[in-house]
Amino acid sequence: MERVILHCDLNSFFASVELLSHPELINLPVAVCGDPSSRHGIILAKNEHAKRFGVKTAETLWQAKQKCPSLVLLPPHHSLYEVYSRRVNDIYGHYTDLVEPFGIDESWLDLTGSLHLFGGDPRAVADEIRHRVYRELGLTISVGVSFNKVFAKLGSDYKKPDATTVISPADWRQIVWPLPVGDLLFVGRAAQTLLRRCGVETIGQLAAFDRARLVELMGKLGGQLHDYANGLDRSEVRRQDQHETVKSVGNGTTFPKNLTRPEEIRAGLALLSDSVASRLRRQGLYCGGVSVTLRSADFKTFSRQKRLDAPTRLMRDIYRAAVDLAMAAWHAPEPLRMLTVTALYITEQNDAYEQVDLLGGAAEKKSDKQERLEGAMAAIRGKYGKGAISFGAADGEKVGWED
């Protein structure tokens, strides 16, 4: 039985929600922007009228104003966006219990088991959902309908705003393969650059490319993208309350300029380790291992991992392991463009025994003290912003912890 998957994408979500309170601006170019003092005047969202002037998300205000001098700027109201996101997903829930949010403004719906309750025509149900969201909330959505999640998302991007696109088992090659490879889920700018060097410009060319070579070039992601391009995505749509078991917690970044010195690499690892440790604490998790991935300027990738002596969620422990792994894998002075730090062997409790000395368990007390220190720093950042306080990594040894 072919699955029936919908991907619903709210059009210009932040801007559309703001315009509900400003109907007088509905026919003007409008953008939502962050606080210039903290976000450097970045455009967060724009409506269709602003898009026609070439205004883009993440560009600066002065760039947007150069393109569109009449652009109306509005401040964001994130709590309001969360309210509308929940309301939209509540509407989706009337059609299936398999609703998986993908960010605040997108969701997948699996109608395979419930389609017959609504007439049996996937396009008609998608259109009904679009009309209902507009009627009840005043927002428009674009809907992709297909037999897997990846193609359903391609469908919602295919025609905007306020449209339904069906990509069926009979015609998916004609629709999907001519599209730019960057339209495929998880093909970012770096992957596009690498694929372009290999002569891959379209999804069809990706589908025809040698899978083993893709894995060699891009690792596991290469094989995954090859499967996606060939219509072989079988991932399930999960209910909102059905959380996937956490197997790893990682963070990576591509740097604006290549890293060539050990202190630059250590500084990058400190920031990433801090982020990973913060996410572990928020989720009440511990890790029993750490992995580091380095990507060079010519896209060569090196990965190393190690087990830790005891489960931890301390930035100090994750950072030290990451530095050891990175320095063993890095071929100095080869420039690096990307670093990733990942916590492995995730557990929900720190059930390992720490070794303590004979004079009062000093090691355990140091660990507790470090936990309080890192927790306090996280609380400060939560109240005053991410830039309020951070760990230093000047010498690669002292990074905001007690010894």
MIBAVO-131466 format. One record per atom (N, C-alpha, C): residue in three letters; x, y, z. Coordinates in steps of 0.2 Angstrom, whole numbers, plus 5000, padded with zeros to 4 digits. Example, Ala and Ser with C-alpha at 12.3 -4.5 7.8 and 13.67 -1.06 7.14 Angstrom:
# residues 2
ALA506649725039/ALA506249785039/ALA506649845039/SER506449895035/SER506849955036/SER506450005039/
//
This chain:
# residues 403
MET500449945000/MET500050005000/MET500450065000/GLU500350114995/GLU500750174995/GLU500550225000/ARG501050245003/ARG500950295009/ARG500650365006/VAL500250405010/VAL500050465008/VAL500350515013/ILE500850555011/ILE501150605015/ILE501050675013/LEU500850715017/LEU500850785016/LEU501350825020/HIS501650875016/HIS502050925020/HIS501750995019/CYS501551025025/CYS501251085025/CYS501651135027/ASP501751195023/ASP502251245025/ASP501851315025/LEU501851345031/LEU501551405031/LEU501951465027/ASN501551495023/ASN501851545019/ASN502051615023/SER502751635022/SER502951695025/SER502751695032/PHE502851645036/PHE502451635043/PHE502551695047/PHE503151715049/PHE503151775054/PHE502851835051/ALA502951855045/ALA502651915042/ALA501951905042/SER501651845040/SER500951835039/SER500551845046/VAL500951825051/VAL500651825058/VAL500651905060/GLU501151935059/GLU501152015060/GLU500652045056/LEU500552035050/LEU500052065046/LEU499352055048/LEU499152005052/LEU498551995055/LEU498352055060/SER498852085063/SER498752145067/SER498852205064/HIS499052205057/HIS499152265054/HIS498852255047/PRO498252245046/PRO497952235040/PRO498052295035/GLU498152355037/GLU498252415033/GLU498952405029/LEU499352355031/LEU500052345028/LEU499952295023/ILE499452255022/ILE499452195018/ILE499652195011/ASN499552255008/ASN499752265001/ASN500452305000/LEU500852305006/LEU501452345005/LEU502052285007/PRO502652305005/PRO503152265006/PRO503352265014/VAL503352205017/VAL503452205024/VAL503952155026/ALA504352175031/ALA504852125033/ALA504852125041/VAL504952065044/VAL505052065051/VAL505852065053/CYS506052105057/CYS506852105058/CYS506952105066/GLY507552075067/GLY507752075074/GLY507952145076/ASP508152155083/ASP508352215086/ASP509052225083/PRO509152285080/PRO509752305076/PRO510352305081/SER510252315088/SER510752315092/SER511052255094/SER510652195093/SER510852135095/SER510852085089/ARG510552095084/ARG510552055078/ARG510852085072/HIS511152145073/HIS511452185067/HIS510952195061/GLY510352205063/GLY509852225058/GLY509652175053/ILE509652105055/ILE509552055051/ILE508752045049/ILE508652035043/ILE507952015041/ILE507751945043/LEU507251935047/LEU507051875049/LEU506451845045/ALA506051885042/ALA505551855037/ALA505251915033/LYS504951895027/LYS504751945023/LYS504051925020/ASN503651965017/ASN503051945014/ASN503151945007/GLU502651925003/GLU502751914996/GLU502851974992/HIS502652034994/HIS502752094991/HIS503552114992/ALA503752094998/ALA504552114999/ALA504952064994/LYS504752004994/LYS505051954990/LYS505151974983/ARG504652014980/ARG504652034973/ARG505252084972/PHE505452114977/PHE505952164977/PHE506652134978/GLY506652064979/GLY507252034980/GLY507552034987/VAL507052054992/VAL507252054999/VAL507351975001/LYS507851965005/LYS508051895007/LYS508151885015/THR507951835017/THR508051815024/THR508751815026/ALA508951845032/ALA509651845034/ALA510051895031/GLU509851935027/GLU510251995024/GLU510152055029/THR510552105029/THR510552155033/THR510052205031/LEU509852255036/LEU509252305035/LEU509552345029/TRP510152365029/TRP510352415024/TRP510352385017/GLN510452315017/GLN510452285010/GLN509752285008/ALA509252265012/ALA508552255011/ALA508252325009/LYS508452375012/LYS508252445011/LYS508552475004/GLN509152455002/GLN509352474996/GLN508952444990/LYS508752374991/LYS508252344986/LYS507552374986/CYS507352394992/CYS506652414993/CYS506552464998/PRO506652534996/PRO506652585000/PRO506052595004/SER505452575001/SER504852575005/SER504652525009/LEU505152475011/LEU505052415015/LEU504852435022/VAL504252415024/VAL504052425031/VAL504352365036/LEU504652395041/LEU504952345046/LEU504552335052/LEU504452275054/LEU504052265060/LEU504552215065/PRO504452225072/PRO504852185077/PRO504452115077/PRO504852065079/PRO504652005080/PRO504251995086/HIS503751945086/HIS503451925093/HIS503351845093/HIS503951815095/HIS504051745095/HIS503551705098/SER503251735104/SER502751695108/SER502151695104/LEU501951745100/LEU501351745096/LEU501451685090/TYR502051685087/TYR502151635082/TYR502051565085/GLU502251555091/GLU502151485094/GLU501451465095/VAL501051525097/VAL500351515098/VAL500051485091/TYR500151525086/TYR499851505079/TYR500151445077/SER500751425078/SER501051365076/SER500651305079/ARG500451315086/ARG500051255089/ARG499351255086/ARG499051315085/ARG498351315082/ARG498351275075/VAL498851295071/VAL498851255065/VAL498951185065/ASN499451165070/ASN499551095071/ASN498951055074/ASP498551095078/ASP497851065080/ASP497351055074/ILE497351095069/ILE496951085063/ILE497251025060/TYR497851015059/TYR498150955056/TYR497950895060/GLY497850895066/GLY497750845070/GLY497050815069/HIS496550855066/HIS495950825065/HIS495950775059/TYR496450775055/TYR496550735049/TYR496950665051/THR497350675055/THR497850615057/THR498150625064/ASP498350575067/ASP498750585073/ASP499450585072/LEU499650565066/LEU500350565064/LEU500550635061/VAL500650685065/VAL500850755063/VAL501550765066/GLU502050775062/GLU502750785064/GLU502950855062/PRO502950905067/PRO503250975066/PRO503950965063/PHE504151015059/PHE504751015056/PHE504951095057/GLY505151115063/GLY505251185064/GLY504551215066/ILE504551285067/ILE503851315069/ILE503351325064/ASP503551315057/ASP503051335052/ASP502951275047/GLU503251215048/GLU503151165044/GLU502951105047/SER502551055044/SER502350995047/SER502250945042/TRP502450875043/TRP502250825039/TRP501650785042/LEU501150765038/LEU500650725040/LEU500550665036/ASP500450605040/ASP500350545036/ASP499650525036/LEU499350525030/LEU498650515030/LEU498450445027/THR498950405027/THR498850335024/THR498350295028/GLY498250305034/GLY497750265038/GLY497050295039/SER497050365037/SER496450405038/SER496150435032/LEU496450425026/LEU496250465020/LEU495550445018/HIS495350375019/HIS494650355018/HIS494150395021/LEU494350415027/LEU493850455031/LEU493650525028/PHE494050545024/PHE493950615021/PHE493850615013/GLY493650555011/GLY493450555004/GLY493950514999/GLY494550505002/GLY495050464998/GLY495450494993/ASP495350564992/ASP495750594987/ASP496250644990/PRO496850624990/PRO497350664993/PRO497450734992/ARG497350754985/ARG497350824983/ARG496750864986/ALA496150834986/ALA495550864989/ALA495650874996/VAL495950825000/VAL496050835007/VAL496550895008/ALA497150895004/ALA497650945005/ALA497251015004/ASP496851024999/ASP496551084997/ASP496051105003/GLU495751055006/GLU495251065012/GLU495651095018/ILE496251065019/ILE496651085024/ILE496851165023/ARG497051175017/ARG497351245015/ARG496751295017/HIS496151275014/HIS495551325015/HIS495351335022/ARG495451275026/ARG495251285033/ARG495751325037/VAL496351315036/VAL496851355039/VAL496751435038/TYR496651445032/TYR496451515030/TYR495851545033/ARG495351505033/ARG494651525035/ARG494651535043/GLU495051485046/GLU495051495054/GLU495551535057/LEU496151545053/LEU496751575056/LEU496951635052/GLY496751645046/GLY496951695041/GLY497651685038/LEU497851625039/LEU498551615036/LEU498551565030/THR498951575025/THR499051525020/THR499551475020/ILE499451415017/ILE499951365018/ILE500051335010/SER500651315009/SER500751275003/SER500851205005/VAL500551155001/VAL500551085003/VAL500851044998/GLY501350994999/GLY501550944995/GLY501250884997/VAL501050844992/VAL500750774993/VAL501150724989/SER501350674993/SER501850624989/SER501750554993/PHE502250514991/PHE502250444994/PHE502850444999/ASN503250495000/ASN503750495005/ASN503850565008/LYS504150575013/LYS504250645016/LYS504650685012/VAL505250665009/VAL505650705005/VAL505250734999/PHE504950694996/PHE504550724990/PHE503950764992/ALA503650754998/ALA503150795000/ALA503350865001/LYS503950865004/LYS504250935006/LYS504450964999/LEU504750934994/LEU504850964988/LEU504250984985/GLY503650954986/GLY503050974983/GLY502851044986/SER502951044993/SER502651114996/SER503151174994/ASP503751154992/ASP504151214989/ASP504051224982/TYR503751174978/TYR503751184971/TYR503251244969/LYS502751254972/LYS502351314970/LYS502051344976/LYS502251414977/LYS502051454982/LYS501751524980/PRO501351554984/PRO501051534990/PRO500351504989/ASP500151474994/ASP499451444994/ASP499251404988/ALA499651344988/ALA499551294983/ALA499651224985/THR499351184981/THR499451114982/THR499851074976/THR500351044977/THR500751004972/THR500750934974/VAL500550894969/VAL500550814970/VAL501150784966/ILE501550754970/ILE502050714966/ILE501950644967/SER501750604962/SER501450534963/SER501950484961/PRO501850424962/PRO502350374960/PRO502350364952/ALA501850394949/ALA501850384942/ALA502250444938/ASP502350504941/ASP502650554938/ASP503150584942/TRP503450554947/TRP503950594951/TRP504550604948/ARG504750564943/ARG505450574940/ARG505350634935/GLN504850644932/GLN504750704927/GLN504750764931/ILE504450764938/ILE504450824942/ILE505050844945/VAL505350784949/VAL505850794953/VAL506550794950/TRP506750754945/TRP507350754943/TRP507650814939/PRO507250854936/PRO507450914933/PRO507650974938/LEU507450964944/LEU507451014949/LEU508251024951/PRO508451084953/PRO509151094956/PRO509251054962/VAL509851024962/VAL510050974968/VAL509951014974/GLY510051084975/GLY509951114981/GLY509251114984/ASP508751094980/ASP508051094982/ASP507951034986/LEU508450984986/LEU508350924990/LEU508450934997/LEU508050905001/LEU508150905009/LEU508850885011/PHE509150935015/PHE509850925018/PHE510450935013/VAL510250965007/VAL510850985002/VAL510951055003/GLY511451075008/GLY511551145009/GLY512051165004/ARG512351225006/ARG512751265001/ARG513451225000/ALA513751195006/ALA514351165005/ALA514251095001/ALA513751065002/ALA513551004998/ALA513451024991/GLN513151074989/GLN513051094983/GLN513651114979/THR514151144983/THR514751164980/THR515151094978/LEU515151054983/LEU515550984982/LEU515250944976/LEU514550944975/LEU514250904970/LEU514350944963/ARG514351004963/ARG514451044957/ARG515151024954/ARG515651024959/ARG516251004956/ARG516250934953/CYS515850894955/CYS515750824952/CYS515250824946/GLY515050884944/GLY514650884938/GLY513850874940/VAL513650874946/VAL513050864948/VAL512650934950/GLU512150944945/GLU511851014946/GLU511050994947/THR510850944945/THR510050924946/THR510050864951/ILE509350854953/ILE509250794957/ILE509350734953/GLY509150734946/GLY509150684942/GLY509950664941/GLN510350704941/GLN511050694940/GLN511350664947/LEU511050684952/LEU511250654959/LEU511050584959/ALA510450564956/ALA510150504956/ALA510550454952/ALA510850474947/ALA511250434942/ALA511950434944/PHE512150474949/PHE512850474951/PHE513050404955/ASP513650384955/ASP513850324958/ASP513750324966/ARG513350284969/ARG513250294976/ARG513850284980/ALA514250234978/ALA514850214982/ALA515350284982/ARG515350314976/ARG515750374976/ARG515550424980/LEU514850434980/LEU514550484985/LEU514650474992/VAL514650414994/VAL514850395001/VAL515550405003/GLU515950394998/GLU516650414999/GLU516850484999/LEU516450524996/LEU516550594996/LEU516150635002/MET515550605004/MET515150645009/MET515050605015/GLY515250545015/GLY515050495021/GLY514350475020/LYS514050455026/LYS513450435027/LYS512950475023/LEU512950545023/LEU512550585020/LEU512450575013/GLY513050555010/GLY513050545002/GLY512650495000/GLY512650435004/GLY512150385003/GLY511450395004/GLN511350435009/GLN510650455011/GLN510350505005/LEU510750545003/LEU510550594997/LEU510450554991/HIS510850504990/HIS510750464984/HIS510050424984/ASP509850404990/ASP509250364991/ASP508650414990/TYR508750474993/TYR508250524992/TYR508050544985/ALA508650554981/ALA508550564974/ALA508250514970/ASN508250454972/ASN507950394969/ASN507250374972/GLY506950414976/GLY506350404978/GLY506350344984/LEU506850334987/LEU506950284992/LEU506850304999/ASP506650365001/ASP506550385008/ASP505950345011/ARG506150315016/ARG505550275020/ARG505550295027/SER505750355029/SER505750375035/SER504950385037/GLU504850375044/GLU504150375046/GLU503950445048/VAL503350465048/VAL503050525051/VAL502850505058/ARG503150545063/ARG503050535070/ARG502550575073/ARG502150555078/ARG501650595082/ARG502050655085/GLN501750705087/GLN502050755090/GLN502350735097/ASP501950695100/ASP502150665107/ASP502650605107/GLN502850585101/GLN503250525100/GLN503950555099/HIS504350555104/HIS505050575103/HIS505550515101/GLU505950535096/GLU506450485094/GLU506950475100/THR507150415101/THR507750405106/THR508350445104/VAL508650485108/VAL509150515107/VAL509850475107/LYS510150465102/LYS510750425101/LYS511350475101/SER511350535100/SER511950575100/SER511650645100/VAL512050695103/VAL511950765103/VAL512550795100/GLY512450835095/GLY513050865091/GLY512950935089/ASN513450965088/ASN513451035085/ASN514051045080/GLY513951075075/GLY514551085070/GLY514451155067/THR514951185064/THR514851245061/THR515451255055/THR515251285050/THR515751305045/THR515951375046/PHE516651385047/PHE516851455049/PHE516951505043/PRO516851565044/PRO516951615039/PRO517551615036/LYS518151595039/LYS518751595036/LYS519051525039/ASN519551495035/ASN519851435037/ASN520251445043/LEU520251385047/LEU520651385053/LEU521351355052/THR521851385054/THR522551365052/THR522951355058/ARG522751385064/ARG523251375070/ARG522851335075/PRO523251305080/PRO522951265085/PRO522551305090/GLU522651365091/GLU522251405096/GLU521651415093/GLU521551425086/GLU520951435082/GLU520451375083/ILE520851315082/ILE520451255082/ILE520151245089/ARG520551255094/ARG520351255101/ARG519851295103/ALA519851355101/ALA519351405102/ALA518651385099/GLY518651355093/GLY518051335089/GLY517751275093/LEU518251225095/LEU518051165099/LEU517651185106/ALA517951245109/ALA517651265115/ALA516951285114/LEU516851325109/LEU516151355108/LEU515651295107/LEU515851245102/LEU515451185101/LEU515351145107/SER515851135111/SER515751085117/SER515351125122/ASP515351185122/ASP514851225127/ASP514151215124/SER514051215118/SER513351205115/SER513151135116/VAL513551085115/VAL513351015116/VAL513151005124/ALA513651035128/ALA513551025135/ALA512851055137/SER512751115135/SER512051145137/SER511451105134/ARG511551075128/ARG510951035126/ARG510850975130/LEU511450945132/LEU511350885136/LEU511050905143/ARG511250955146/ARG510950975152/ARG510150995152/ARG509951025146/ARG509251045145/ARG508850985144/GLN509150935141/GLN508750875140/GLN508850815146/GLY509250835151/GLY509350795157/GLY509750725155/LEU510250735150/LEU510550675147/LEU511350685149/TYR511650625148/TYR512350625149/TYR512650585143/CYS513350595142/CYS513650555137/CYS514250515139/GLY514350465136/GLY514850415138/GLY515450415133/GLY515350465128/GLY515950465123/GLY515850535119/VAL516350545115/VAL516350605111/VAL516650595104/SER516450625099/SER516750615093/SER516850685090/VAL517350695086/VAL517550755082/VAL517650745075/THR517350785071/THR517350785064/THR517750845061/LEU518250845057/LEU518550895054/LEU518450895047/ARG518350955044/ARG518250955036/ARG518751005034/SER519250985029/SER519751035027/SER519451075022/ALA519851125019/ALA519651175014/ALA519451135008/ASP519751075006/ASP519651045000/ASP519150985001/PHE518750995007/PHE518150945008/PHE518350875010/LYS519050865012/LYS519150805015/LYS518950805022/THR518650745024/THR518350735031/THR518750685035/PHE518850705041/PHE519250665046/PHE518750655052/SER518650595055/SER518250585061/SER518650545066/ARG518550565072/ARG518850515078/ARG518350515083/GLN518350465087/GLN517950465093/GLN518250425099/LYS518050435105/LYS518350395111/LYS517850395116/ARG517850345120/ARG517450335126/ARG517750375132/LEU517350395136/LEU517550435142/LEU517550385148/ASP517950415153/ASP518050365159/ASP517350365163/ALA516950415162/ALA516250415166/ALA515750455162/PRO515150445162/PRO514650485159/PRO514650555161/THR514550605157/THR514650675159/THR514150715155/ARG514050775157/ARG513750825153/ARG514050895154/LEU514750895156/LEU515150945158/LEU515450975151/MET515451035150/MET515851065144/MET516551045145/ARG516851055151/ARG517551035153/ARG517750965150/ASP517350915151/ASP517550845149/ASP517450835142/ILE516950865139/ILE516850865132/ILE517350895128/TYR517550955130/TYR518050995127/TYR518750965127/ARG518950935133/ARG519550905133/ARG519650845129/ALA519150805128/ALA519150745124/ALA519150775117/ALA518750825115/ALA518750845108/ALA519450875106/VAL519750905110/VAL520450935109/VAL520950875107/ASP520950825112/ASP521350765111/ASP521250735104/LEU520550725102/LEU520450695096/LEU520550735090/ALA520450805090/ALA520550845085/ALA521350855083/MET521750855088/MET522450865087/MET522750805085/ALA522450745086/ALA522750685084/ALA522550675076/ALA521950705074/ALA521750695068/ALA521950745063/TRP522050805065/TRP522250865061/TRP522950855059/HIS523050865052/HIS523750865049/HIS523950945048/ALA524250965053/ALA524451035053/ALA524951045047/PRO524951105044/PRO524551165045/PRO523951165040/GLU523651105038/GLU523051095034/GLU522451145036/PRO522251185032/PRO521651225034/PRO521051195035/LEU520651205040/LEU520051175041/LEU519451225040/ARG518951205037/ARG518351245036/ARG517751235041/MET517751175043/MET517151155048/MET517451105053/LEU517051115059/LEU517151075065/LEU516551055067/THR516450985070/THR515850965073/THR516050925079/VAL515750935085/VAL515850895091/VAL515150865093/THR515250795094/THR514650755095/THR514650715101/ALA514150725106/ALA514150675112/ALA513850615110/LEU514150555112/LEU513950485110/LEU513750445116/TYR513450385115/TYR513250345120/TYR512850375126/ILE512350405124/ILE511850445128/ILE511550405133/THR511450425139/THR511050395144/THR510650455148/GLU510150425151/GLU509750475155/GLU509950485162/GLN510450455164/GLN510750465171/GLN511450455171/ASN511750485176/ASN512450475177/ASN512550415182/ASP512550355180/ASP512550295184/ASP513250265185/ALA513750305183/ALA514450275184/ALA514750305191/TYR515150265194/TYR515450275200/TYR516050315198/GLU516150375201/GLU516750415201/GLU517250395206/GLN517950395204/GLN518450375208/GLN518550435213/VAL518550415219/VAL518650475224/VAL519250455228/ASP519650505231/ASP520250495235/ASP520050475242/LEU520550455246/LEU520450425253/LEU520350485258/LEU520350545256/LEU520350595261/LEU519750645260/GLY519150605257/GLY518550645257/GLY518250655250/GLY518450615245/GLY518050615239/GLY518150685235/ALA518750715235/ALA518850775232/ALA518650775224/ALA518750725221/ALA518550725214/ALA517750735213/GLU517350705217/GLU516650715216/GLU516450785218/LYS516750815223/LYS516650885224/LYS516850935218/LYS517350915215/LYS517550955209/LYS517050955204/SER516850895203/SER516350885198/SER515650915199/ASP515450915206/ASP514850955207/ASP514951025207/LYS515551055209/LYS515751125208/LYS515651145201/GLN515951105196/GLN515951125189/GLN515251125186/GLU514851075189/GLU514151075186/GLU513851135188/ARG513951155194/ARG513551225197/ARG513851285193/LEU514551285191/LEU514751335187/LEU514451335180/GLU514451285177/GLU514251285170/GLU513451295170/GLY513151275175/GLY512351285175/GLY512251355177/ALA512651395181/ALA512551465182/ALA512751505176/MET513251485172/MET513351525166/MET512851515161/ALA512551455161/ALA511951445156/ALA511351485158/ALA511251495165/ALA510651535167/ALA510751605165/ILE511451625166/ILE511551695164/ILE511451715156/ARG511651665152/ARG511551675145/ARG510751665143/GLY510451625147/GLY509751625146/GLY509351685148/LYS509551725153/LYS509251785155/LYS509451845151/TYR510151845149/TYR510451905146/TYR510651895139/GLY510551835136/GLY510751825129/GLY511451785129/LYS511551755123/LYS512051705122/LYS512751735123/GLY512751805121/GLY513451835122/GLY513551865128/ALA513151855133/ALA513251885140/ALA513951855143/ILE514051795143/ILE514651765146/ILE514751695142/SER515451685142/SER515651625138/SER516351605141/PHE516451535139/PHE517151515141/PHE517651535137/GLY518251545139/GLY518851565135/GLY519251505134/ALA519651515128/ALA520051455126/ALA520751485124/ALA520951535127/ALA521651565125/ALA522151515125/ASP522251475130/ASP522851435130/ASP522651365129/GLY522051345128/GLY521851275126/GLY521751235133/GLU521951265138/GLU521951225144/GLU521451245149/LYS521451315151/LYS520951335155/LYS520351365151/VAL519751335152/VAL519151355148/VAL518651365153/GLY518751405158/GLY518151425163/GLY518051365168/TRP518451325169/TRP518351275174/TRP518851275180/GLU518651235185/GLU519151235191/GLU519551165190/ASP520151175192/ASP520651115193/ASP520851105200/
//
